[in-house]
Amino acid sequence: RPACAMHIVVLCAFLLAPPTMADSPSPTAALSADPGDNPLPACPDTPNCERVSRPYAAAPDSLFRAAQDAAAGMGPVKMDVSPGTRHMHAVFRVALLFKDDVDVAVTQAADDPDASVLHIRSASRVGYSDLGVNARRVERFVGAVHEALAATTPRSD
């Protein structure tokens, strides 16, 4: 047990330590649509948050159902869904000690009634760095949304 406790202490010290070098570009930057249209709160100036927007050729209600399925499949400890506003909030536990908040919103695309935009924000509640956990979560979430949409889209063979 002492070895396990030591790993937790080292992890906490690293996550709570002040920055020592410049931030690297986000691995999900390519997912971003126009960030000015993202209705979710902006991320702070720390590398423990990821916020992206992604356009889809799917109706907003269909995309929101796919997002709900994707989030539920990732095992949140808590999930609140507001279908009327197409907004969802989920809480994920990291390393047994930390909680991360994930917010999802789906909006109608401005130029196409059959298209929509998925907005995602994943942020750590504490610490400076998250070792890329939120960026990876957003990537997995987007992949799960794609899979959920593909499962509901009829094939034209």
Secondary structure as UniProt FT lines:
FT   HELIX           2..16
FT   TURN            27..28
FT   HELIX           29..31
FT   HELIX           35..37
FT   STRAND          49..56
FT   HELIX           60..73
FT   STRAND          78..82
FT   TURN            83..86
FT   STRAND          87..94
FT   TURN            95..97
FT   STRAND          98..108
FT   TURN            113..114
FT   STRAND          116..124
FT   TURN            131..132
FT   HELIX           133..152
//
